C-alpha cells in the first residue's frame, strides 16, 4: 500500500512539473510576437490540410452531383 501511495505521489509531481513547463512555454510564446505569428500560420496550414483530408474522406460517400449515396446494409 505504501508503494502505491509513493507511485501516486511521484506521478502527481511529474504531472505538476509537466504542466508548469507547458505554462512557461505558453507564456514565452505569448510574449514573442514573431512566435505568435508563426504559430498562427502553422495553425492555418493545419486547418487547411485537415479540411482537405475531411473533404477527401467524405468524397467516396457522395455520388454524382454531390448527393449522398445510401449506405448498403451488410
N, CA, C and O atoms as a printed pandas DataFrame, in Angstrom:
     atom_number atom_name residue_name chain_id  residue_number  x_coord  y_coord  z_coord
0              1         N          UNK        A               1    0.827   -1.187    0.000
1              2        CA          UNK        A               1    0.000    0.000    0.000
2              3         C          UNK        A               1    0.876    1.257    0.000
3              4         O          UNK        A               1    0.543    2.240   -0.662
4              5         N          UNK        A               2    1.973    1.234    0.723
5              6        CA          UNK        A               2    2.893    2.371    0.752
6              7         C          UNK        A               2    3.485    2.611   -0.632
7              8         O          UNK        A               2    3.648    3.749   -1.072
8              9         N          UNK        A               3    3.802    1.503   -1.308
9             10        CA          UNK        A               3    4.375    1.628   -2.641
10            11         C          UNK        A               3    3.393    2.329   -3.590
11            12         O          UNK        A               3    3.793    3.203   -4.359
12            13         N          UNK        A               4    2.125    1.954   -3.537
13            14        CA          UNK        A               4    1.114    2.586   -4.389
14            15         C          UNK        A               4    0.988    4.072   -4.081
15            16         O          UNK        A               4    0.840    4.886   -4.993
16            17         N          UNK        A               5    1.047    4.426   -2.805
17            18        CA          UNK        A               5    0.947    5.830   -2.412
18            19         C          UNK        A               5    2.138    6.615   -2.945
19            20         O          UNK        A               5    1.976    7.738   -3.422
20            21         N          UNK        A               6    3.329    6.036   -2.869
21            22        CA          UNK        A               6    4.521    6.711   -3.385
22            23         C          UNK        A               6    4.466    6.856   -4.902
23            24         O          UNK        A               6    4.839    7.895   -5.446
24            25         N          UNK        A               7    4.002    5.813   -5.579
25            26        CA          UNK        A               7    3.869    5.895   -7.033
26            27         C          UNK        A               7    2.878    6.986   -7.426
27            28         O          UNK        A               7    3.107    7.723   -8.384
28            29         N          UNK        A               8    1.790    7.086   -6.693
29            30        CA          UNK        A               8    0.786    8.125   -6.962
30            31         C          UNK        A               8    1.379    9.506   -6.733
31            32         O          UNK        A               8    1.183   10.413   -7.542
32            33         N          UNK        A               9    2.098    9.664   -5.640
33            34        CA          UNK        A               9    2.722   10.952   -5.327
34            35         C          UNK        A               9    3.723   11.345   -6.409
35            36         O          UNK        A               9    3.721   12.483   -6.879
36            37         N          UNK        A              10    4.570   10.410   -6.799
37            38        CA          UNK        A              10    5.560   10.708   -7.836
38            39         C          UNK        A              10    4.882   11.042   -9.164
39            40         O          UNK        A              10    5.322   11.945   -9.876
40            41         N          UNK        A              11    3.830   10.327   -9.491
41            42        CA          UNK        A              11    3.097   10.599  -10.729
42            43         C          UNK        A              11    2.491   11.998  -10.697
43            44         O          UNK        A              11    2.551   12.723  -11.690
44            45         N          UNK        A              12    1.911   12.378   -9.569
45            46        CA          UNK        A              12    1.320   13.711   -9.439
46            47         C          UNK        A              12    2.381   14.797   -9.550
47            48         O          UNK        A              12    2.144   15.844  -10.152
48            49         N          UNK        A              13    3.535   14.549   -8.977
49            50        CA          UNK        A              13    4.622   15.544   -9.065
50            51         C          UNK        A              13    5.116   15.688  -10.497
51            52         O          UNK        A              13    5.361   16.800  -10.965
52            53         N          UNK        A              14    5.264   14.560  -11.195
53            54        CA          UNK        A              14    5.690   14.617  -12.603
54            55         C          UNK        A              14    4.671   15.395  -13.427
55            56         O          UNK        A              14    5.035   16.234  -14.250
56            57         N          UNK        A              15    3.397   15.110  -13.200
57            58        CA          UNK        A              15    2.350   15.808  -13.937
58            59         C          UNK        A              15    2.369   17.304  -13.631
59            60         O          UNK        A              15    2.190   18.129  -14.527
60            61         N          UNK        A              16    2.585   17.648  -12.370
61            62        CA          UNK        A              16    2.658   19.063  -11.988
62            63         C          UNK        A              16    3.825   19.770  -12.656
63            64         O          UNK        A              16    3.691   20.903  -13.119
64            65         N          UNK        A              17    4.977   19.096  -12.706
65            66        CA          UNK        A              17    6.151   19.687  -13.372
66            67         C          UNK        A              17    5.897   19.850  -14.871
67            68         O          UNK        A              17    6.285   20.855  -15.467
68            69         N          UNK        A              18    5.250   18.866  -15.469
69            70        CA          UNK        A              18    4.959   18.953  -16.902
70            71         C          UNK        A              18    4.007   20.113  -17.183
71            72         O          UNK        A              18    4.200   20.852  -18.148
72            73         N          UNK        A              19    2.989   20.276  -16.352
73            74        CA          UNK        A              19    2.055   21.381  -16.539
74            75         C          UNK        A              19    2.740   22.726  -16.338
75            76         O          UNK        A              19    2.460   23.680  -17.065
76            77         N          UNK        A              20    3.634   22.809  -15.358
77            78        CA          UNK        A              20    4.369   24.056  -15.134
78            79         C          UNK        A              20    5.249   24.385  -16.342
79            80         O          UNK        A              20    5.365   25.547  -16.733
80            81         N          UNK        A              21    5.860   23.368  -16.924
81            82        CA          UNK        A              21    6.691   23.581  -18.111
82            83         C          UNK        A              21    5.856   24.072  -19.283
83            84         O          UNK        A              21    6.277   24.958  -20.026
84            85         N          UNK        A              22    4.675   23.496  -19.447
85            86        CA          UNK        A              22    3.785   23.940  -20.520
86            87         C          UNK        A              22    3.351   25.384  -20.305
87            88         O          UNK        A              22    3.278   26.161  -21.257
88            89         N          UNK        A              23    3.065   25.741  -19.063
89            90        CA          UNK        A              23    2.685   27.135  -18.771
90            91         C          UNK        A              23    3.822   28.084  -19.112
91            92         O          UNK        A              23    3.600   29.132  -19.718
92            93         N          UNK        A              24    5.042   27.719  -18.721
93            94        CA          UNK        A              24    6.198   28.569  -19.018
94            95         C          UNK        A              24    6.389   28.722  -20.519
95            96         O          UNK        A              24    6.678   29.818  -20.998
96            97         N          UNK        A              25    6.230   27.643  -21.260
97            98        CA          UNK        A              25    6.381   27.701  -22.711
98            99         C          UNK        A              25    5.290   28.580  -23.324
99           100         O          UNK        A              25    5.556   29.357  -24.240
100          101         N          UNK        A              26    4.075   28.456  -22.822
101          102        CA          UNK        A              26    2.973   29.269  -23.347
102          103         C          UNK        A              26    3.214   30.745  -23.090
103          104         O          UNK        A              26    2.964   31.578  -23.962
104          105         N          UNK        A              27    3.695   31.076  -21.905
105          106        CA          UNK        A              27    3.979   32.477  -21.575
106          107         C          UNK        A              27    5.101   33.003  -22.469
107          108         O          UNK        A              27    5.029   34.127  -22.966
108          109         N          UNK        A              28    6.132   32.192  -22.669
109          110        CA          UNK        A              28    7.251   32.615  -23.517
110          111         C          UNK        A              28    6.781   32.842  -24.957
111          112         O          UNK        A              28    7.162   33.829  -25.586
112          113         N          UNK        A              29    5.957   31.935  -25.474
113          114        CA          UNK        A              29    5.452   32.100  -26.837
114          115         C          UNK        A              29    4.537   33.314  -26.953
115          116         O          UNK        A              29    4.601   34.059  -27.932
116          117         N          UNK        A              30    3.694   33.506  -25.958
117          118        CA          UNK        A              30    2.745   34.623  -25.998
118          119         C          UNK        A              30    3.451   35.969  -25.970
119          120         O          UNK        A              30    2.939   36.954  -26.503
120          121         N          UNK        A              31    4.621   36.015  -25.353
121          122        CA          UNK        A              31    5.332   37.283  -25.247
122          123         C          UNK        A              31    6.212   37.576  -26.471
123          124         O          UNK        A              31    6.816   38.645  -26.558
124          125         N          UNK        A              32    6.283   36.638  -27.404
125          126        CA          UNK        A              32    7.104   36.792  -28.598
126          127         C          UNK        A              32    6.191   36.941  -29.818
127          128         O          UNK        A              32    5.594   35.965  -30.272
128          129         N          UNK        A              33    6.086   38.161  -30.346
129          130        CA          UNK        A              33    5.176   38.440  -31.462
130          131         C          UNK        A              33    5.506   37.584  -32.691
131          132         O          UNK        A              33    4.601   37.113  -33.379
132          133         N          UNK        A              34    6.769   37.388  -32.962
133          134        CA          UNK        A              34    7.173   36.570  -34.107
134          135         C          UNK        A              34    6.741   35.129  -33.947
135          136         O          UNK        A              34    6.280   34.498  -34.898
136          137         N          UNK        A              35    6.891   34.608  -32.734
137          138        CA          UNK        A              35    6.471   33.232  -32.473
138          139         C          UNK        A              35    4.960   33.099  -32.600
139          140         O          UNK        A              35    4.465   32.101  -33.124
140          141         N          UNK        A              36    4.226   34.099  -32.123
141          142        CA          UNK        A              36    2.764   34.083  -32.243
142          143         C          UNK        A              36    2.348   34.053  -33.707
143          144         O          UNK        A              36    1.434   33.317  -34.078
144          145         N          UNK        A              37    3.003   34.836  -34.529
145          146        CA          UNK        A              37    2.686   34.862  -35.957
146          147         C          UNK        A              37    2.985   33.505  -36.601
147          148         O          UNK        A              37    2.207   33.008  -37.414
148          149         N          UNK        A              38    4.114   32.919  -36.229
149          150        CA          UNK        A              38    4.473   31.598  -36.759
150          151         C          UNK        A              38    3.442   30.551  -36.365
151          152         O          UNK        A              38    3.043   29.727  -37.188
152          153         N          UNK        A              39    3.011   30.581  -35.110
153          154        CA          UNK        A              39    2.035   29.608  -34.626
154          155         C          UNK        A              39    0.706   29.782  -35.342
155          156         O          UNK        A              39    0.064   28.796  -35.703
156          157         N          UNK        A              40    0.287   31.019  -35.553
157          158        CA          UNK        A              40   -0.967   31.265  -36.273
158          159         C          UNK        A              40   -0.873   30.754  -37.705
159          160         O          UNK        A              40   -1.834   30.192  -38.230
160          161         N          UNK        A              41    0.278   30.947  -38.336
161          162        CA          UNK        A              41    0.466   30.465  -39.702
162          163         C          UNK        A              41    0.423   28.938  -39.747
163          164         O          UNK        A              41   -0.196   28.356  -40.638
164          165         N          UNK        A              42    1.078   28.296  -38.792
165          166        CA          UNK        A              42    1.051   26.835  -38.743
166          167         C          UNK        A              42   -0.368   26.336  -38.498
167          168         O          UNK        A              42   -0.785   25.345  -39.097
168          169         N          UNK        A              43   -1.115   27.011  -37.622
169          170        CA          UNK        A              43   -2.492   26.605  -37.344
170          171         C          UNK        A              43   -3.355   26.737  -38.590
171          172         O          UNK        A              43   -4.190   25.873  -38.860
172          173         N          UNK        A              44   -3.165   27.802  -39.347
173          174        CA          UNK        A              44   -3.930   27.990  -40.579
174          175         C          UNK        A              44   -3.595   26.893  -41.587
175          176         O          UNK        A              44   -4.484   26.355  -42.247
176          177         N          UNK        A              45   -2.300   26.563  -41.704
177          178        CA          UNK        A              45   -1.889   25.494  -42.618
178          179         C          UNK        A              45   -2.496   24.161  -42.191
179          180         O          UNK        A              45   -2.969   23.389  -43.025
180          181         N          UNK        A              46   -2.478   23.899  -40.890
181          182        CA          UNK        A              46   -3.036   22.648  -40.380
182          183         C          UNK        A              46   -4.532   22.582  -40.651
183          184         O          UNK        A              46   -5.047   21.542  -41.062
184          185         N          UNK        A              47   -5.229   23.688  -40.424
185          186        CA          UNK        A              47   -6.667   23.716  -40.656
186          187         C          UNK        A              47   -6.983   23.441  -42.121
187          188         O          UNK        A              47   -7.915   22.698  -42.429
188          189         N          UNK        A              48   -6.210   24.036  -43.019
189          190        CA          UNK        A              48   -6.416   23.819  -44.445
190          191         C          UNK        A              48   -6.185   22.343  -44.784
191          192         O          UNK        A              48   -6.976   21.748  -45.516
192          193         N          UNK        A              49   -5.122   21.757  -44.263
193          194        CA          UNK        A              49   -4.829   20.345  -44.534
194          195         C          UNK        A              49   -5.911   19.445  -43.943
195          196         O          UNK        A              49   -6.306   18.459  -44.565
196          197         N          UNK        A              50   -6.387   19.777  -42.756
197          198        CA          UNK        A              50   -7.430   18.985  -42.124
198          199         C          UNK        A              50   -8.720   19.047  -42.941
199          200         O          UNK        A              50   -9.384   18.028  -43.135
200          201         N          UNK        A              51   -9.073   20.235  -43.416
201          202        CA          UNK        A              51  -10.278   20.379  -44.230
202          203         C          UNK        A              51  -10.166   19.587  -45.533
203          204         O          UNK        A              51  -11.134   18.969  -45.976
204          205         N          UNK        A              52   -8.983   19.610  -46.143
205          206        CA          UNK        A              52   -8.770   18.838  -47.363
206          207         C          UNK        A              52   -8.907   17.345  -47.084
207          208         O          UNK        A              52   -9.495   16.614  -47.880
208          209         N          UNK        A              53   -8.366   16.895  -45.958
209          210        CA          UNK        A              53   -8.456   15.480  -45.603
210          211         C          UNK        A              53   -9.907   15.080  -45.354
211          212         O          UNK        A              53  -10.339   14.008  -45.778
212          213         N          UNK        A              54  -10.651   15.929  -44.676
213          214        CA          UNK        A              54  -12.061   15.625  -44.422
214          215         C          UNK        A              54  -12.856   15.588  -45.718
215          216         O          UNK        A              54  -13.714   14.724  -45.900
216          217         N          UNK        A              55  -12.577   16.514  -46.610
217          218        CA          UNK        A              55  -13.255   16.538  -47.904
218          219         C          UNK        A              55  -12.947   15.263  -48.667
219          220         O          UNK        A              55  -13.840   14.665  -49.267
220          221         N          UNK        A              56  -11.696   14.845  -48.650
221          222        CA          UNK        A              56  -11.310   13.610  -49.324
222          223         C          UNK        A              56  -11.949   12.384  -48.700
223          224         O          UNK        A              56  -12.303   11.440  -49.406
224          225         N          UNK        A              57  -12.100   12.389  -47.385
225          226        CA          UNK        A              57  -12.712   11.248  -46.704
226          227         C          UNK        A              57  -14.205   11.173  -46.990
227          228         O          UNK        A              57  -14.776   10.084  -47.035
228          229         N          UNK        A              58  -14.835   12.320  -47.182
229          230        CA          UNK        A              58  -16.269   12.339  -47.461
230          231         C          UNK        A              58  -16.580   12.063  -48.924
231          232         O          UNK        A              58  -17.693   11.639  -49.238
232          233         N          UNK        A              59  -15.639   12.286  -49.823
233          234        CA          UNK        A              59  -15.872   12.151  -51.256
234          235         C          UNK        A              59  -16.403   10.778  -51.660
235          236         O          UNK        A              59  -17.348   10.734  -52.448
236          237         N          UNK        A              60  -15.872    9.665  -51.185
237          238        CA          UNK        A              60  -16.383    8.366  -51.626
238          239         C          UNK        A              60  -17.850    8.135  -51.235
239          240         O          UNK        A              60  -18.532    7.317  -51.853
240          241         N          UNK        A              61  -18.334    8.845  -50.221
241          242        CA          UNK        A              61  -19.710    8.667  -49.793
242          243         C          UNK        A              61  -20.682    9.496  -50.623
243          244         O          UNK        A              61  -21.897    9.387  -50.455
244          245         N          UNK        A              62  -20.160   10.307  -51.500
245          246        CA          UNK        A              62  -21.005   11.167  -52.330
246          247         C          UNK        A              62  -21.041   10.624  -53.748
247          248         O          UNK        A              62  -20.037   10.116  -54.249
248          249         N          UNK        A              63  -22.169   10.727  -54.381
249          250        CA          UNK        A              63  -22.311   10.252  -55.748
250          251         C          UNK        A              63  -22.176   11.382  -56.736
251          252         O          UNK        A              63  -21.606   12.428  -56.426
252          253         N          UNK        A              64  -22.693   11.175  -57.908
253          254        CA          UNK        A              64  -22.664   12.178  -58.965
254          255         C          UNK        A              64  -23.454   13.392  -58.499
255          256         O          UNK        A              64  -24.553   13.253  -57.962
256          257         N          UNK        A              65  -22.902   14.570  -58.699
257          258        CA          UNK        A              65  -23.585   15.797  -58.306
258          259         C          UNK        A              65  -23.497   16.087  -56.823
259          260         O          UNK        A              65  -24.145   17.017  -56.342
260          261         N          UNK        A              66  -22.713   15.316  -56.083
261          262        CA          UNK        A              66  -22.527   15.582  -54.662
262          263         C          UNK        A              66  -23.645   15.074  -53.774
263          264         O          UNK        A              66  -23.693   15.409  -52.590
264          265         N          UNK        A              67  -24.563   14.256  -54.334
265          266        CA          UNK        A              67  -25.647   13.749  -53.500
266          267         C          UNK        A              67  -25.174   12.544  -52.702
267          268         O          UNK        A              67  -24.451   11.700  -53.230
268          269         N          UNK        A              68  -25.570   12.453  -51.448
269          270        CA          UNK        A              68  -25.133   11.319  -50.618
270          271         C          UNK        A              68  -25.644    9.998  -51.168
271          272         O          UNK        A              68  -26.772    9.917  -51.652
272          273         N          UNK        A              69  -24.833    8.985  -51.095
273          274        CA          UNK        A              69  -25.204    7.654  -51.528
274          275         C          UNK        A              69  -25.773    6.888  -50.338
275          276         O          UNK        A              69  -25.294    7.054  -49.217
276          277         N          UNK        A              70  -26.788    6.051  -50.561
277          278        CA          UNK        A              70  -27.330    5.263  -49.451
278          279         C          UNK        A              70  -26.290    4.247  -48.977
279          280         O          UNK        A              70  -25.517    3.700  -49.763
280          281         N          UNK        A              71  -26.300    4.018  -47.684
281          282        CA          UNK        A              71  -25.391    3.033  -47.107
282          283         C          UNK        A              71  -25.940    1.635  -47.385
283          284         O          UNK        A              71  -27.139    1.391  -47.250
284          285         N          UNK        A              72  -25.064    0.735  -47.770
285          286        CA          UNK        A              72  -25.517   -0.634  -48.002
286          287         C          UNK        A              72  -25.518   -1.379  -46.669
287          288         O          UNK        A              72  -24.535   -1.337  -45.928
288          289         N          UNK        A              73  -26.583   -2.033  -46.378
289          290        CA          UNK        A              73  -26.677   -2.808  -45.136
290          291         C          UNK        A              73  -25.993   -4.135  -45.298
291          292         O          UNK        A              73  -26.231   -4.856  -46.267
292          293         N          UNK        A              74  -25.126   -4.465  -44.329
293          294        CA          UNK        A              74  -24.418   -5.697  -44.597
294          295         C          UNK        A              74  -24.116   -6.398  -43.420
295          296         O          UNK        A              74  -23.514   -7.470  -43.476
